[in-house]
């Protein structure tokens, strides 16, 4: 039986509520509503974040040549998800989704069906323990770590105090030529970001905001940044007919780096 503590908000379920989903509880809804009051831009920012995830996934499979993916912090499924984007372009692509919320994995297993040629696996694990994550049989059976992997950490690093340490451990087992894709919250853009972080933290979901320089530093040890570097997420390779959201309505930077 899946045990879910419905009295404590969870970032994935708050995200689900703001996006109009049904897989959330009173504590998630109350925390999300308070967050929206202090910064209404959260609604737009979450949608822009979903859009940049899809653009990054498309770039990784088409331009980066990646055929296997590790998605850290999957969240409650919202179509199209990462495996749909990559397997639509390369049906044999393999994807491992990781999350620490049991309800996320229940929905993932029910809704995230792989293409017949590829494979999709789901791992319940805490991203803050990469050693345990990489030892998981489902991950080892799905991904060949001797070959490049695309690691996506989308809207998750703001919930990690030691982001640099986490990125170091997540990239250590990966082959050269792998890619790291990140979106991360900042106070450099929207003025309401600090108040938003205070609400999340007070509600029991500590949020850590980082500057552009701090996010760039996450890549420099092992990665070469892909153009356009670390930019407001709506400016990361937008579609030709896409009008980017106003910077005041978003609070994340986005970037992809290639491991040396």
N, C-alpha and C positions, 0 to 999 in steps of 0.2 A: 504494500500500500504506500502511495506517495504521501509524505508528510509535508505540509506547507504551513508555515506560521503566518496566518492571515492578519495578525495584529501588528506586524512590522512591515513597513513599505519595502519594496524591492525595485531597483532601478528598471529592470526589464518590464515589470508590470505597470510602473508609472509611465514608461514609454508607451506601452500598449494602450493605456487609457488616453493619453494625450492624442495618439494617432486614431482614436475612435474605436479601439478594440474592446472586446468583452471579457478578456481573461485577466481580470484584476479584482482586487478586494477593496473594502472600505478604506483601509489604511493607505492603500496605494492611491485611491481617488482623492482622499483628503490631502495627502502630501502633494499630489500633482496639482490640485486646484490652488493650493497655497503658492506653489511655485509659479503657476500661471499669473496669479495676482501680482506678484512682485516683478515678473518679467513676461509679458504676454508674447514676446518673440519666441518663447520656447516652442510654441506650436509650429511656427515657420521653420525654426532651426532643425527640429526633428525631421521634418519632411525634406529639407535640403540635405540633411545627413543621409537619409535613405537614397536620395538621388545620386549623391557622390559615391556612395558604396557601389551602386550599380555601374557607374562610369569607371570606377577603379577596377572592379571585377572584369569588365569588358576589356579595359586596357591590358590588364595582366594576362588575359588569355589570348588576345589578338596581337598585341604589340610585344608583350613580355615573353610570350611563348610558354607560359606556365600551364601545366596540365594537372597539377595537384595543389589543393588549397587546404589551409588550416584556419578556420574562422573562430576567433577568440571572443566569447561573449555574444552568442548567437541572438539572443532575445527571442521573444514570441514571434513565430513566423508571420511575415508580411510579404505577399507576392508582388513582384518577382523577387525571390531571394537569391543569394549568391550562386547556389548550384544551378538555378534556372538560367541565370545569365551566362555562366561559363559553359554549361552543357548544351545550351542552345547554339553556341559557337563550336564547341568541341565535345561531342556526345560522350566520349570516353574519359572525360575529366573526372577526377576523384576529389571528394570534399569531405572533410571532417569538421563537424560543428561541435563547439564546446560551450557549455554553460553550467553554472552551479545551482540554478533554480530548477527543482524537479518538475515544476509545471511547464517550464520551457521545453524540457526534453520530452515530456509526454506529448506535447503538441508537435514538436519536431518529428518525432517518430511517426506520428499519425499523418502529417501533412507534407513533409519534405521528401517526396519520392524521387529517387534518382532516375536518370535515363537508363534504358536497358543496357547500354554499352558501358556506362560509367558506374560509379559507386558513391554512395553517400552514407556516412556513419555519424553517430551521435554519441558524444562522451559527456557524462556528468562529472565535472571536475572543476576545481577552483583554479582560475588562471594564475593565482599567486603562488601556485606550487607546480611550476613547469616540469620538475623532475618526475613527479607522479604522473602528470599529464602525458609526457613522452614515453612513459613505461606502460601506458594503457594498451592492452591487446588490440582493441578496435582501431586505435590510431596506427599501431605498428603494422596491422594487417591491411590497412587502407593506403597508407602513404609510404613511399620509398624515400627515406631520408638521405640516401646517397645521391638523389636527384633533386633539382631545384623545387622549392615549395613556395607558394604565395601565402604569406601569413597576413591576415587582415585583423586589425585590432580597432574596430569601429566604435567610437563613442564609449570607450571603456577605460582609458587611462586616467580619466578624471576621478575614478573610484579607486585608484592605486596611489599610495603615498610614495613608494619608491619605484617610480616609473622606469628610471634608468636601469635599476637592478632587474626589473621584470623583463625589459626588452633584451638585456644582455643574456638572460637565461633562455628566453624564447628563441633567440637567434643562434645560440651556441651550437645546437645539434644540426643546424641547417647547412646544406651544401652551398658553396659559392655559386652565384647566379640566382639564388633565391631572392625573393622580394618581400619587403615589409611595407604594408599599407596602414596608415594611421589617420584617424580623425580624433582630435583631442580638444577639450574645452579650454577656453582662455578668457581672461579679463581684458585683453587688448582690444576687443572689438565692441560688442554691445555693452552699454553702460549698466544694464541690469544683471550682468553675469555674476557679480560679487554677491548681490542680494539673493540670486538664485542658488548659489553655492551654500549660502548660509541656511536657506530653507532645507535643502537636501541634508546638510550636516546635522541640523537640529532635529530632523525627522529620523535620524539614525542611518543615513546613507552618506557618509563623509565624501565630500567632493573637493578635489584639489585642482585649482586652475593654474595653467602654465603659460608663460610668455612664448612668443615666436622663437626667441633664442633658446629657451629651454627645450622646446620641441625639436628644433634643429639639432640640438646636442644629442638627442636620442638616436640620431642617425649617424653621426660623424664617426663613431668608433669603428663601425664595420661596413657602413653603407655609402654608396654614392647616390645623392639625391637625383631623382628624375625630374626634368623640367615639368612644371614651373617651380619646383621646390616647395617650401612650406608657405602656403597661401590660405586666405579665407576659403572655406571649403566650396563655396559657390563659384570660386574662380579656378578650381582645379579642373582644367580641360572641359569647360561647359560645352554643351551641344551648340551647333552653329545657330539654331533658331531659339536658343534658350536665353531668357532675360534673367541674369543673376539677381537673387534676392538682395535687398539692401543690407549692408554690413551690420547695421544696428539691429537687424532682425535675426542675426545668427551669432553664435558664440564659439565656433570651432575652427581650428586650422586643419588642413588636410595635406598629406604628403605621401609619396612612395619613394622608397630607397632600394637600390640593388646591392645585395651583399657581395663584398669582394672575396 
